[in-house]
Amino acid sequence: MTRLQTCFLAWCLLAATLPLLPWRTPPITRATPFPGWPTTLDGRPLRPLPLTALEQRFQTGFPGKMARFTDGEREIILRWVNAPSRKLHPSIDCFKAHGYQLTLQPAIDKNGQQWSRFIARKGHDTWTVEERIIDTQGRQWRDASAWYWSAVLNQSEAPWWAITTAQPTRQ
């Protein structure tokens, strides 16, 4: 074997083992006690609703807490998340899995807030759905994947609030 081949093989072995090394620090999570559920959202009082059977199953193994509310017009799911997790995924995936037709909407609401927004239609049901994730420093993500990588790469610290609202749309 030539010297060049030996060097090449050594570099290949090094490159192959690098992903196995513990080179990065784990995501920053804090032992922050759960602060309780908010009593209002967007200035409207929240009234608790029971979790659906699907939401109860989803909560198993979820790193945090989840609750469902209404403000009289919207159904609201709040999730308090204390560790990065792929279990926090976009609600658009759930609507798609349940057969809804989806239409993406502008990402900024009437108050200038950034949300992931879409219209979900199935039969006579039409919902306007908005969601975002917020950290304690006020940073926001419209996309669960972007949030996940920010959290895993220590660009944001736990805990986070994930807010999903679904408002029936009159046809």
C-alpha positions, 0 to 999 in steps of 0.5 A: 500500500502506498503512503497516499493510500495509507493516508486516505484510509486513515482519513476515512477511518477518522471520518467514519468514527467522528459521529460516534464521539460525544462531541456536542453537549446535550440540549439545555434543559432546566428543572423548571417547575410547571408554572400552571396553565394560563387563564387567558390567551389573546385577552380571552378567558380560557375554559378547560376541555377534556383531552380526546382519547387520541390526545391522551395517548399522545401525551404518553411519553411526552416531555412536559404537559398538555391541556385543551381549552376553549375561549368560546370561539376556538379550540386551543391545545397548549403544551408545556415542553421541558425537553426537545422531542420529536413528539412535538410535531406540526398539527398539519401532519395530524390533519393530513393523516385524518384526511383533511385537505390543507391550504397554507395561509400567510404566516402573520396574523392580524396582530403581526404575530408569526404563526404557522397557519393553514385551512383544513377542510373535510366534508362540511368541516372547515378549520383555520389552524394556527400554531407556534412555539415560544421559549422563555426569552420570547423567541418564536418558531412557526415550524416544529422542526426548526424549533427542535434543531434550535433546542438540540443545538442549544440555541434555545433553552427549556421550557417552551410553550407550544400553542395550537388554535383551531377555529371553525370557519363559517362557510 
